[in-house]
Amino acid sequence: MATTGRAQQAEQTRIELENAARAVFARSGYLNTKIVDITREAGRAAGSFYNHYSGKDELLLALAEQIGEDADVIVAAQDPSARDHPTMRPHLEVFWQLLTRHRVVIDALRDAALVSPEFAERVQRFTQVQFEPWVERLGTFEKAGVELPASPATTAVLIGGAAENFARLWQGSPEDGLDALVTFVDRGVFGPAAQ
């Protein structure tokens, strides 16, 4: 029984450290954040941090893994028949929700990539993995006769760049923003008759 209590306490501490890290990264940026800032925000001793993570980079990687887990949950909740229609909506929904929920961590990963070749490589791999389903979907449309603006890989990068910039600038409701983005992308990829 005591082991279960300790395990629950450790899990609670880990969650508090991760939440604190998100708050401090949002306030100060990843590069300016020190471990003591995270533990202070969490109301924990500095030693408790090292019971869970070897350093700030390892904590950031743990937060990044949660993005992938969240993506899997979002995809599993989507209506599978939505992928049968000529639209990028299913992929843009995942993208929009992940950027909305994990923007602080995504920004921290980019900051870390500026100073760490290892993180730069990880961010590059993460981006490639993110676009693989987009490239596959666009390739399927291309094979079905849709004339894409560029190759499926280039079109995916174009869509991703436009989507991210728009999502970061959008001030209205998330639903309206996503709808506008989907309309813009679908018309650009599938033509004016899209939707």
N, C-alpha and C positions, 0 to 999 in steps of 0.2 A: 504494500500500500504506500509506504514512504517513497519507493522508487517511482511510482506513478505520479505522486505529488511533486517530486523533484523534476520529473520529465515534463510535467505540465508547467511548472515554474520556469524551466529552461525554455520551453516553447513560447511562453508568454514574454520572457525577456527578449528572445529573438524577434518576435513580432514588434515589440516596443522599439527595439533598436532599428529595425527596418523602417517603421513609421517615422521615427525621429530622423533617420537619414533622409528620407524623402522631404521632410519639412525643412531641414537645414540645407539640403541641396537646392530646394526651391528659393530659399531666402538668400543664400550666400554663393551658390554655384558649387559644383563638384570640386573644382580646383582649389577653391578657398576654404573648403570644409576640412576640419581636423577631426580626428577620432574623438577628442575630448568634447568637441561641439555636439557630436552625435550622442555621446553618453550623457552629457549635461541635459540635452533636450529630452532624452528618454528617462531622466531621473535615475540613472544607473551609475555604478562605479565603473571606472575605465577598465578594470580587470574583467568585468562581465562581458565586455566587447570581445575580448580575446578568447573567451570560452566558446565563441560562435564563429569568429572570423579571424583570419590571420592579419587582415588589414582592410583598409577602405576599398581597395580594388576587389577583394574577394566578396565584400558586402555588395558592391555594385553588380558583380556578376550574378549573385544570388537574386538581386532585384530584377536583373535582365531575364533570368530564367522564368520569372513569374510572367513576363510579357508573353513568352511562348505558350505557357500553360493557359493564360487567359485567352490567347488566340484560339487554342483548341476548343475551349469552352464556347466561345462565340460561334465558331464554325459549326460545332455540334448542335447548337440551338437554332441554326438557320434552317429554313425550309429547303430541302434538297431540290425541289422542283424549280426553285428560283435560278438554279444554275443551268436550266434548259433553255433559257431565253437569251437573246442577244443583248446582254447588258453587262456592265462591269459592277453593278450594284453589290452583289455578294462580297466581292473583294474589297470594294470601297467601304462597305459597312464595317468589315473587320478592321481595315486601316483606320477609319475614322474613330472607332471605339478605342482602339489601342492607343492612338495618339492622344485622345482625350483623357484616358485613364492613366496613361504612363508617360506623359510628356516630360515630367521632371526626370525620370530615369533615362528616357531617350536622350534628353539634353545632356545629362551627366555622362552617358556613354560617349557622346560626341566630344564633350570636353576632355574626357580621359583619352580619347583617341588622338587629341592634339599633342599630347605629351608622351604617349606610350605607343610604340610600334605594335606591341602585343594587342592593345585595345583597338588600334587602328585596323589591324587584321581581323579582329573579332567583329567590329562594326561592319567591315566590308563583307564578311561572310554572312552576318545577320541580314544585311541588305539584300544580298544575293538570294538567300533562302526566302526572304519576304517576297521577292519578285518572281520566284519560280512558278507559283501557281498562276500568276498573272500572265507570264510568258506562255505557259501551257494553254491557258484559256484563249489568249489572243491568237496563238498558233492554230487552235481548233477553228476559230472564226475565219482565219486566213485561208485555211484548207477548204472551208465551206463557201469560199468566194467573196468574203468581205475584204475590200481593199483598205488595208491599214495605212496610216500616214507614214509608217516606217516599218522595219522588221519588228516581229513580236517583242524581242528584247528591248529594242530602242523605244518602241511605243510604251512598254511597261515603265521604263525609266521616265519618259515624258509625263505619263499619267501620274506617277509617284511624285515627281517634282512639283507638278501643278497642284496635286492634292495636298501635299504637305504645306506648301506656301499658303494656299487658300485656307486650310484648316487653322493655321497659326494666326491668320488675319481675321477670320470670321468672328463677328461679335454677336450675331443673332442666336436664335434657338438652334441646338444641335440638329434637330430634325430638318429644319429648313436649310441649314448649311449642307447637310448630307444630300438632301434632294437636289439642291442647286448643283452640287459637285457631280452627282450622278448624271443629271441632265447634260451638263457641260461635257463630261467625258464621253457619254454615250453618243451624243450628237457628233463629237469630233471623231469617234471611232467608227460608228455605224451610219453616220449621215443624218440629215435633218429629219428623216422619217422615224428616227429612234424614239421609242417610248410612244 
